[in-house]
Amino acid sequence: MKRVFDFTLALVLIVLFSPLFLIVSLLILLKMGRPILFRQQRPGYKEKIFGIYKFRTMTNERDANGELLPDAQRLLGVGKFIRSTSLDELPQLFNVLNGEMSFVGPRPLLIEYLPLYNEQQKKRHDVKPGITGWAQVNGRNAISWEQKFAYDVWYVEHQSFWLDMKILWLTFLKVLKRSDVSSTTSVTMEKFQGSKNVSE
């Protein structure tokens, strides 16, 4: 049932939002140049690796040594607007259509985090990753990693169709308010360094 819902809604939204896809693509092309899309390998269901798609929000500016500048210096203007309105997540509709993601589930994180999870946190990969999730409507990037993983695991253990509907509605409200987009100390979420107690 969930797969049928995901596929149908993703297909409908891709058609409805096609003008928006075009507008955002043109903005990125005119303001930041190519590439328009950002693609990165992420672990999904049962840690199977897939390529996630997003609209690019950061410039490729580098320092004198050829290293990328800090996120805060590369997230400017149109990129900041696209991220604050969550428009950067739109291309993930194609990930949902392909069956790699769901609308609701734990967010797919970096591959480098896989060996850092404790046994409890690993449960977040027992369902497909989502465009939004229980952690996103309960703080998103404004909460700690430990809180985020606790919400992810709670969702895995309590998932239902009606919980998904609740999360989608709360996500809609969050997007309207543009709340919890950044962490309290950074324009993006700080990297996960591992749990204090890996045996939890």
Secondary structure, DSSP 8 states (H G I E B T S, - for coil): -HHHHHHHHHHHHHHHTHHHHHHHHHHHHHHT-S--EEEEEEE-GGG-EEEEEEE--S---B-TTS-B--HHHH--HHHHHHHHTTGGGTTHHHHHHTTS-EEES-----GGGGGG--TTGGGGGGS--EEE-TTGGGTGGGS-HHHHHHHHHHHHHH--HHHHHHHHHHHHHHHHHT-S-S-SSSSS-------S-TT-
